[in-house]
Amino acid sequence: MSPHPPRRQSIREILSAVSAGTEVHLTGWVRNKRVSKAVAFLELNDGSMLSNLQLVFPADGLGPQAAEPIGKGSAIAVTGTICPSQGKGQKWEVQVSTIQLVGDCPDDYPLQTKRHSFEFLREKAHLRPRTRTFSAVFRVRNALAMAIHNFFQQRGFLWIHTPIIAASDCEGAGDLFEIKATEAENFFGSPTYLTVSGQLNVEGYASAYTDVYTFGPTFRAENSHTARHAAEFWMVEPEIAFANLNDLLDLAEDFIRMTSAEVHERCAEDMEFFDRWIEKGVIEKVRSTLARPFERMTYSDAIAALKNSGRSFEYPVEWGVSLQTEHERYLAEEFVGGPVFVTDYPTDQKAFYMRLSDDGKTVAATDLLVPRLGEIIGGSQREERADVLSSEMKRRGLESAPYWWYQELRRYGTTPHAGFGLGFERLLMYLTGMQNIRDVIPYPRTPGQADF
């Protein structure tokens, strides 16, 4: 009977409790290679952290000839001993005693050189996580996802898995991917689409569990080529019952502050990489803006601030116009100098389900604007009054049939309730300084691009 193979250890695990003379068993991919007659060095990375671990092949040991056939990008398994490094750039290295070539990598490996443009790497989405930038991006993405779940779970929220197949348009924008069955013309009995939001569905669960959230993929058939838009992206959507707009603002502020802090703590090495190579000072920019309470202002006050700014905007500002990115960034970056909630938007700018204010002109809605990006959260107190909801749907020309169940929630034990939607990738961009949504999604889906 063959002996059980040694347990594989990650580089993060080894370096978190390093001890000279310890035998280690490693697997990973070769990032760099240097070979001479006296010694060979391989830089190994296994994805557990940004740093590589240097493997040494001295002439008086296994010998540099053992590393000679190993190409950059190859997958290997090694056994060796941890010892203090004699060179610069690392404190520890591994004196290799055995090496196994698990997966060879030929010379046409696209990542042979050290530097590549982000545009080039988007064409190699299956390989780009092996680069330093994207290795860091997707570790932070993982940490942020876990921080989001931790935030809600610690506060007693229930995670609800809402449908990806939807029968109605939550936002009323009309940018939907319709689902067409190949064998049955009307598989579900009515037209169906990929969801743009889980909000309507999760509201039903807020009426039973009080505090709930959904976190999953959403879809928009919007022919947009901007750096902030993708056809498939992830949304975080909490919904809280027995709550008004001010309760929602408090929740959203705590959410941004706490999840950001957890990412900075868990991914310190990766965040330092972004701070040095992607956006200088991004760590301090985020920390300083989150250190003080978020400002709050009405849409009317925001319009007044823009009109009195002395700035010449590409899109002219008058009460009733939609705020554009240039307006949002001015408010967050210059007028406030940090995150700001804009509330009480004109009724016709927002969705049918937002609670109508007493003035009849505005709704209890909010957008959270942050420096560098603009809007990152959109939310509202929901219209809980059955008659007002029905009247607003008629005014907008919405068919009542697809929303029968949503209206019924207003008849059976209705409560004031509120919720927001956060674009997960936008928060990731804000924290890391990455400039394009295509570079924070593993396999981006944008107009003309779904090859992987």
C-alpha positions as CSV (number, residue, x, y, z in Angstrom):
1,M,0.0,0.0,0.0
2,S,1.5,3.4,-1.1
3,P,2.1,6.0,1.6
4,H,-0.3,8.9,1.9
5,P,1.1,11.9,0.1
6,P,2.2,14.9,2.2
7,R,-0.4,17.6,2.9
8,R,-0.1,20.5,0.6
9,Q,0.5,23.8,2.3
10,S,-0.4,27.3,1.0
11,I,2.2,30.1,0.8
12,R,0.0,32.2,3.0
13,E,-0.2,29.4,5.6
14,I,3.6,28.9,5.6
15,L,4.5,32.6,5.8
16,S,2.0,33.3,8.5
17,A,3.7,30.9,11.0
18,V,7.2,30.5,9.4
19,S,9.9,28.6,11.2
20,A,13.4,28.0,9.9
21,G,14.2,24.3,9.2
22,T,10.6,23.3,8.6
23,E,9.9,20.9,5.8
24,V,7.1,22.2,3.5
25,H,5.1,20.7,0.6
26,L,4.0,23.3,-2.0
27,T,2.1,23.4,-5.3
28,G,1.6,26.3,-7.6
29,W,2.6,28.1,-10.8
30,V,6.0,29.5,-11.7
31,R,5.9,33.3,-12.0
32,N,9.6,33.9,-12.7
33,K,12.8,31.9,-13.4
34,R,16.5,32.6,-13.1
35,V,19.1,29.9,-13.9
36,S,22.9,30.0,-13.7
37,K,25.6,27.3,-13.4
38,A,25.8,27.8,-9.6
39,V,22.2,28.2,-8.7
40,A,18.6,28.4,-10.0
41,F,15.7,30.4,-8.6
42,L,12.0,29.8,-9.3
43,E,9.3,32.2,-8.0
44,L,6.3,30.2,-7.0
45,N,2.7,31.6,-6.5
46,D,-0.3,29.6,-5.6
47,G,-2.9,32.4,-5.4
48,S,-3.2,32.3,-1.6
49,M,-1.5,35.7,-1.4
50,L,0.1,38.4,-3.6
51,S,3.7,37.5,-2.6
52,N,5.7,34.7,-4.3
53,L,7.8,32.2,-2.5
54,Q,11.4,31.8,-3.8
55,L,12.5,28.3,-4.5
56,V,16.3,27.7,-4.5
57,F,18.2,25.0,-6.4
58,P,21.9,25.3,-5.3
59,A,24.7,23.3,-6.9
60,D,25.4,21.5,-3.6
61,G,21.7,20.4,-3.4
62,L,19.2,19.3,-6.0
63,G,21.1,21.5,-8.5
64,P,20.1,24.1,-11.0
65,Q,19.7,21.5,-13.7
66,A,16.5,20.4,-11.9
67,A,14.9,23.8,-12.6
68,E,16.2,24.1,-16.2
69,P,13.2,22.4,-17.9
70,I,10.6,24.2,-15.9
71,G,9.1,27.1,-17.9
72,K,7.3,30.2,-16.7
73,G,3.7,29.4,-16.1
74,S,4.3,25.7,-15.4
75,A,2.5,24.0,-12.6
76,I,4.8,22.2,-10.1
77,A,4.8,20.4,-6.8
78,V,7.9,20.7,-4.6
79,T,9.2,19.6,-1.2
80,G,11.9,21.6,0.6
81,T,13.1,23.3,3.7
82,I,12.3,26.8,4.8
83,C,15.4,29.0,5.5
84,P,16.3,32.7,5.8
85,S,16.8,34.2,2.3
86,Q,20.3,35.3,1.4
87,G,19.0,37.7,-1.3
88,K,17.0,40.9,-1.3
89,G,13.2,41.1,-1.7
90,Q,12.2,38.3,0.6
91,K,12.9,37.2,4.2
92,W,12.4,33.4,3.5
93,E,13.0,31.0,0.8
94,V,12.7,27.2,0.2
95,Q,15.7,25.0,-0.4
96,V,14.2,22.4,-2.8
97,S,14.8,18.7,-2.2
98,T,12.2,17.3,-4.7
99,I,10.3,18.8,-7.6
100,Q,7.6,17.4,-9.9
101,L,6.5,19.0,-13.1
102,V,2.7,18.7,-12.9
103,G,1.8,20.8,-16.0
104,D,4.2,22.0,-18.6
105,C,3.9,25.5,-20.1
106,P,5.3,26.0,-23.6
107,D,7.0,29.2,-24.9
108,D,3.9,30.6,-26.5
109,Y,2.4,31.2,-23.0
110,P,0.8,34.7,-23.4
111,L,2.1,36.0,-20.0
112,Q,5.8,35.5,-20.6
113,T,6.6,39.2,-20.3
114,K,6.0,41.1,-17.0
115,R,3.8,43.9,-18.2
116,H,0.5,43.7,-20.2
117,S,-2.2,46.3,-20.8
118,F,-5.6,45.7,-19.2
119,E,-7.1,45.7,-22.7
120,F,-4.8,42.8,-23.7
121,L,-5.6,40.9,-20.5
122,R,-9.4,41.2,-21.1
123,E,-8.8,39.1,-24.2
124,K,-7.1,36.5,-21.9
125,A,-9.7,36.5,-19.1
126,H,-9.0,32.8,-18.4
127,L,-5.3,33.5,-17.7
128,R,-5.3,37.0,-16.2
129,P,-5.8,35.9,-12.6
130,R,-2.2,34.7,-12.7
131,T,-1.0,38.3,-13.0
132,R,-0.3,40.3,-9.9
133,T,-3.1,42.9,-10.5
134,F,-5.8,40.4,-11.1
135,S,-4.6,38.0,-8.5
136,A,-5.2,40.9,-6.0
137,V,-8.5,42.0,-7.6
138,F,-10.2,38.7,-7.2
139,R,-8.9,38.1,-3.6
140,V,-10.4,41.5,-2.7
141,R,-13.6,40.6,-4.5
142,N,-13.8,37.4,-2.4
143,A,-13.1,39.3,0.8
144,L,-15.7,41.9,0.0
145,A,-18.3,39.3,-0.7
146,M,-17.6,37.7,2.6
147,A,-17.7,41.0,4.4
148,I,-21.1,41.7,2.9
149,H,-22.5,38.4,4.2
150,N,-20.8,39.0,7.6
151,F,-22.4,42.4,7.9
152,F,-25.9,41.2,7.3
153,Q,-25.6,37.9,9.1
154,Q,-24.2,39.5,12.3
155,R,-27.3,41.8,12.3
156,G,-29.8,39.0,11.9
157,F,-30.7,39.4,8.3
158,L,-31.8,36.4,6.3
159,W,-30.2,35.8,2.9
160,I,-32.9,35.1,0.3
161,H,-32.1,33.6,-3.1
162,T,-34.4,35.5,-5.5
163,P,-35.2,34.3,-9.0
164,I,-32.9,34.9,-11.9
165,I,-35.8,34.4,-14.3
166,A,-38.3,37.3,-13.9
167,A,-41.7,38.0,-15.4
168,S,-41.6,41.8,-15.0
169,D,-39.2,44.8,-15.2
170,C,-38.4,46.0,-11.7
171,E,-36.8,49.3,-12.8
172,G,-39.1,50.1,-15.7
173,A,-36.2,50.9,-17.9
174,G,-37.0,48.3,-20.5
175,D,-33.4,47.1,-21.0
176,L,-34.2,43.4,-20.6
177,F,-32.8,40.1,-21.9
178,E,-35.8,38.1,-23.0
179,I,-35.6,34.4,-22.5
180,K,-36.6,32.3,-25.5
181,A,-37.1,28.6,-25.2
182,T,-35.9,26.5,-28.1
183,E,-38.7,23.9,-28.2
184,A,-41.6,25.6,-26.6
185,E,-42.7,29.0,-27.9
186,N,-44.1,30.0,-24.5
187,F,-42.3,27.8,-21.9
188,F,-43.5,29.7,-18.8
189,G,-46.9,30.8,-20.2
190,S,-45.9,34.5,-20.4
191,P,-42.9,36.5,-21.5
192,T,-39.9,36.1,-19.1
193,Y,-36.5,37.9,-18.8
194,L,-33.2,37.7,-17.0
195,T,-33.7,39.7,-13.8
196,V,-32.6,43.3,-13.4
197,S,-33.1,43.2,-9.7
198,G,-34.2,40.9,-6.9
199,Q,-35.9,43.7,-5.0
200,L,-39.6,43.1,-5.8
201,N,-39.2,39.4,-4.8
202,V,-37.3,40.0,-1.6
203,E,-39.9,42.5,-0.4
204,G,-42.2,39.6,0.1
205,Y,-39.7,38.0,2.5
206,A,-39.2,41.3,4.4
207,S,-42.9,41.1,5.1
208,A,-42.3,37.8,7.0
209,Y,-38.7,38.0,8.3
210,T,-38.4,41.8,8.8
211,D,-34.7,42.1,7.7
212,V,-33.6,40.3,4.6
213,Y,-31.1,40.7,1.7
214,T,-30.4,39.2,-1.7
215,F,-27.0,39.1,-3.3
216,G,-26.5,37.7,-6.8
217,P,-26.2,38.3,-10.5
218,T,-28.4,40.8,-12.4
219,F,-28.6,41.6,-16.1
220,R,-29.2,44.7,-18.2
221,A,-29.5,44.7,-22.0
222,E,-28.1,48.2,-22.2
223,N,-25.9,48.9,-25.2
224,S,-23.4,50.8,-23.1
225,H,-19.7,50.8,-23.6
226,T,-18.7,53.0,-20.6
227,A,-16.2,51.9,-17.9
228,R,-19.0,51.6,-15.3
229,H,-21.5,49.4,-17.2
230,A,-21.7,45.7,-17.9
231,A,-24.5,43.4,-19.1
232,E,-24.0,41.0,-16.2
233,F,-23.1,42.3,-12.7
234,W,-23.8,41.5,-9.1
235,M,-26.2,43.4,-6.8
236,V,-26.6,43.6,-3.0
237,E,-30.1,44.4,-2.1
238,P,-31.2,44.5,1.6
239,E,-34.9,45.2,2.5
240,I,-36.0,46.2,6.0
241,A,-39.6,46.2,7.3
242,F,-41.0,48.7,9.8
243,A,-38.5,51.2,8.5
244,N,-38.4,54.6,6.8
245,L,-35.9,56.4,4.6
246,N,-33.8,57.6,7.5
247,D,-33.5,54.0,8.8
248,L,-32.2,53.0,5.4
249,L,-29.6,55.8,5.3
250,D,-28.3,54.6,8.6
251,L,-28.1,51.0,7.4
252,A,-26.4,52.0,4.1
253,E,-23.8,54.2,5.9
254,D,-22.9,51.4,8.4
255,F,-22.8,48.9,5.5
256,I,-20.2,50.9,3.4
257,R,-18.1,51.7,6.5
258,M,-18.0,48.2,8.0
259,T,-17.5,46.2,4.8
260,S,-14.7,48.5,3.6
261,A,-12.9,48.2,7.0
262,E,-13.1,44.4,6.9
263,V,-11.6,44.3,3.4
264,H,-8.7,46.6,4.4
265,E,-8.0,44.4,7.4
266,R,-8.2,41.0,5.5
267,C,-6.5,42.1,2.3
268,A,-3.8,44.5,3.6
269,E,-1.1,43.2,1.2
270,D,-3.4,43.5,-1.8
271,M,-4.6,46.9,-0.8
272,E,-1.0,48.1,-0.5
273,F,-0.5,46.9,-4.1
274,F,-3.4,48.9,-5.3
275,D,-2.2,51.9,-3.4
276,R,1.2,51.7,-5.0
277,W,0.5,50.6,-8.5
278,I,-3.2,51.4,-9.4
279,E,-4.2,54.6,-7.6
280,K,-1.7,56.4,-5.4
281,G,-3.1,57.0,-1.9
282,V,-6.3,55.0,-2.4
283,I,-6.1,53.5,1.1
284,E,-6.0,56.9,2.8
285,K,-8.6,58.3,0.4
286,V,-11.1,55.6,1.4
287,R,-10.3,55.6,5.1
288,S,-10.5,59.4,5.4
289,T,-13.8,59.7,3.7
290,L,-15.3,56.9,5.7
291,A,-14.0,58.3,9.0
292,R,-16.7,60.9,9.4
293,P,-20.5,60.8,9.1
294,F,-21.8,60.9,5.5
295,E,-23.5,64.1,4.5
296,R,-27.2,64.2,3.6
297,M,-28.9,66.7,1.3
298,T,-32.1,66.9,-0.7
299,Y,-32.1,66.8,-4.5
300,S,-33.3,70.4,-4.4
301,D,-30.3,71.4,-2.4
302,A,-28.0,69.5,-4.7
303,I,-29.4,71.3,-7.7
304,A,-28.9,74.6,-5.9
305,A,-25.3,73.7,-5.1
306,L,-24.6,72.8,-8.7
307,K,-26.2,76.0,-10.1
308,N,-24.2,78.1,-7.6
309,S,-20.9,76.2,-8.3
310,G,-19.7,78.5,-11.0
311,R,-18.9,75.5,-13.0
312,S,-19.8,74.9,-16.7
313,F,-21.2,71.4,-16.9
314,E,-21.7,69.5,-20.1
315,Y,-25.2,68.8,-19.0
316,P,-27.1,72.0,-17.9
317,V,-28.6,71.9,-14.4
318,E,-32.3,72.7,-13.7
319,W,-34.7,71.2,-11.2
320,G,-36.2,68.1,-12.7
321,V,-33.1,66.9,-14.7
322,S,-31.4,63.7,-13.9
323,L,-28.0,64.1,-12.2
324,Q,-25.2,63.0,-14.5
325,T,-21.9,61.5,-13.4
326,E,-20.2,64.9,-13.7
327,H,-22.8,66.4,-11.3
328,E,-22.5,63.5,-8.8
329,R,-18.7,63.7,-8.8
330,Y,-18.7,67.4,-8.2
331,L,-21.1,67.0,-5.2
332,A,-19.0,64.2,-3.7
333,E,-15.5,65.3,-4.5
334,E,-15.7,69.1,-4.3
335,F,-18.9,70.4,-2.6
336,V,-18.9,67.8,0.2
337,G,-15.5,66.2,0.0
338,G,-16.8,62.7,0.8
339,P,-19.8,60.4,0.6
340,V,-23.1,62.2,0.4
341,F,-26.7,60.9,0.4
342,V,-29.0,62.8,-2.0
343,T,-32.6,62.3,-1.1
344,D,-36.1,63.3,-2.2
345,Y,-35.8,63.1,-6.0
346,P,-38.5,64.2,-8.5
347,T,-41.2,61.5,-8.8
348,D,-40.7,61.0,-12.6
349,Q,-37.0,60.3,-12.2
350,K,-37.6,57.2,-10.0
351,A,-39.3,53.8,-10.1
352,F,-43.0,53.3,-9.5
353,Y,-42.6,51.6,-6.2
354,M,-40.9,54.5,-4.4
355,R,-43.0,56.2,-1.7
356,L,-44.7,59.4,-2.8
357,S,-44.0,62.3,-0.6
358,D,-46.7,64.7,0.8
359,D,-45.7,67.4,-1.7
360,G,-46.8,65.1,-4.6
361,K,-43.7,66.0,-6.6
362,T,-40.9,64.0,-4.9
363,V,-40.4,60.4,-3.6
364,A,-38.6,59.2,-0.6
365,A,-35.6,58.0,-2.6
366,T,-31.8,58.3,-2.1
367,D,-28.6,57.9,-4.1
368,L,-25.3,57.6,-2.3
369,L,-22.6,59.5,-4.1
370,V,-18.9,58.8,-3.5
371,P,-15.7,60.5,-4.8
372,R,-14.2,59.1,-8.1
373,L,-17.3,57.1,-9.1
374,G,-20.5,59.1,-8.4
375,E,-23.5,57.0,-7.5
376,I,-22.8,53.7,-5.8
377,I,-26.1,53.0,-4.0
378,G,-29.7,53.7,-5.0
379,G,-32.6,53.1,-2.6
380,S,-35.9,54.3,-1.3
381,Q,-38.7,53.9,1.2
382,R,-41.2,51.7,-0.6
383,E,-44.8,52.7,-1.3
384,E,-46.7,50.6,1.3
385,R,-50.1,52.2,0.6
386,A,-52.1,50.0,-1.8
387,D,-54.2,52.8,-3.3
388,V,-51.2,55.1,-3.9
389,L,-49.2,52.3,-5.5
390,S,-52.1,51.4,-7.8
391,S,-52.7,55.1,-8.7
392,E,-49.0,55.6,-9.5
393,M,-48.9,52.4,-11.7
394,K,-51.9,53.7,-13.7
395,R,-50.3,57.1,-14.1
396,R,-47.2,55.5,-15.6
397,G,-49.1,53.2,-17.9
398,L,-47.9,50.0,-16.2
399,E,-49.9,46.9,-16.7
400,S,-51.3,45.7,-13.4
401,A,-51.3,41.9,-14.2
402,P,-47.6,41.2,-13.9
403,Y,-47.5,42.9,-10.5
404,W,-50.7,41.4,-9.0
405,W,-48.7,39.6,-6.2
406,Y,-46.6,42.8,-5.5
407,Q,-49.8,44.8,-5.0
408,E,-51.3,42.1,-2.9
409,L,-48.5,42.5,-0.4
410,R,-50.0,46.0,0.3
411,R,-53.3,44.4,1.3
412,Y,-52.1,41.7,3.7
413,G,-50.3,43.2,6.7
414,T,-48.5,46.0,5.0
415,T,-45.8,47.9,6.8
416,P,-43.5,50.9,6.0
417,H,-40.4,49.3,4.5
418,A,-37.3,50.4,2.7
419,G,-34.3,49.0,0.8
420,F,-31.3,49.8,-1.4
421,G,-29.4,48.3,-4.3
422,L,-25.6,48.4,-4.4
423,G,-23.6,47.5,-7.5
424,F,-21.0,45.1,-6.0
425,E,-18.5,45.8,-8.7
426,R,-18.7,49.6,-8.2
427,L,-17.9,49.2,-4.5
428,L,-15.0,47.0,-5.6
429,M,-13.8,49.7,-7.9
430,Y,-14.1,52.4,-5.2
431,L,-12.0,50.4,-2.8
432,T,-9.2,49.3,-5.2
433,G,-9.0,52.3,-7.5
434,M,-9.6,50.0,-10.6
435,Q,-11.1,52.2,-13.3
436,N,-13.1,49.8,-15.5
437,I,-15.9,47.4,-14.4
438,R,-14.5,44.8,-16.9
439,D,-11.4,44.5,-14.7
440,V,-13.2,43.5,-11.5
441,I,-15.5,40.8,-13.0
442,P,-13.9,37.4,-13.7
443,Y,-15.5,37.0,-17.1
444,P,-17.1,40.4,-18.2
445,R,-20.2,40.4,-20.3
446,T,-20.4,43.6,-22.3
447,P,-21.9,44.4,-25.8
448,G,-20.1,42.2,-28.3
449,Q,-18.2,40.3,-25.7
450,A,-19.2,36.9,-24.3
451,D,-16.4,34.6,-25.6
452,F,-15.3,32.9,-22.4
